Amino acid sequence: MTIEQALLGFTAVAVLLTIMPGLDSAMVLRSAISQGPRHAVATGLGINTGAFLWGAAAAVGISALLTASETAYTALKLAGAAYMLWLGGSLLWKSFRRRQAPVEVDGVLPASGERLVTAWAKGLGTNLLNPKVGVFYIAMIPQFIPEGVSPLLMGLVLAGIHVLLSVVWFGLILTAAHLARKSLQSPRSVKLTDRLTGVALLGFGTSLAVRH
């Protein structure tokens, strides 16, 4: 396998993984609707930071420890499940307690009370505490490392490709949310989005906790 073949092959797999409906897309869409584009960008950057760190870990073999050590994998899985359950429960709780959702002013939502670094940290935590991401990287990256090429360097390049694809995909989500902002940013839509995202997080967390 040449370097060009490896890059093209991994890109094809990464495209399918990126556009597949999942937690990352739901988190970015929720931020775009409930908090605005800046928080959605921060959330996406956090998710991509986590993906790049997982890719780097897989490249140097750290993620292999998770697949080899049942204790390490279980610990990370339970931590991730607890985090997702807490995050999902918090969204549901706040959506039912919220008396009045933000209202647009000249087509723009007021600044959210949540700091951008908090949105970034939520995206990062959601990605890093999902062992499935690590398992994906450790399973896929070695298959796309040609002979004679540095595994670390190639692993980082492949992780970078996945991150770039995610940036494009999240950009499309933000654009769609912006075009539909008048209907999506109504108080009812904001609450519904938070509740759907909360239920999704609870579902992911429960599935992660009980799956062997």
C-alpha positions, 0 to 999 in steps of 0.5 A: 500500500502506498501513502496515497492509497492509505490516505484515500482509503482512510478518507473514505472510511472517515467520511462515512464515520463523520456523516453518520448520525451520532452524539458529536453532530447532536452536540454541535447542533444543540449548541448552535440552536440553544446558544448560538454559532460561537458556542457551536464552534467551541463545542466542535473544536472540543470534539475535534481536539478529543478526536486528534488526541485519540488519534495521537494516542492510537499512533503511539500505542496508548489506545492499544492498552485500552483494548488489551486491559479490560480494567482500563477499558471498563474504567474509561467506559464507566467514566464516559457513561457517567459523564453522558448521563450527567450531561443528558440529565442536566439538559433535561432538568434545565429544559423543564425548569427554564421559564423563558428561552432566549429570544432573537434580537435582529436575528441573533441570540443574546450571548449565552451565560455559558463560557466558550471554554465550557462549551469546548470542554463539554465537546472534549469530554464527550469525545475523550470519555467515549472508548469507542472512539479509541477503539475505532482509531486503534482498529483502523489506523494500523491498517493504513500505515504503509511499510517504511513510514513512521507510525506516529507521523502517519497516525497523526496525519490520518487523525488530522484528516478525520478532524478536517472532515469533521470541521467541514461537516460541523460547518454544514450543520452550522450553516443549516442551523443558521438558515433555519434560525427563525424557526429553530431558535423559537423558545419551543424549538430550543427546549425541544432540541435540549430535550432530544439531545438530553434523551440522546445523551442518556441513551448513549450513556446507558448503552455504554454502561451496560454494554460488555 
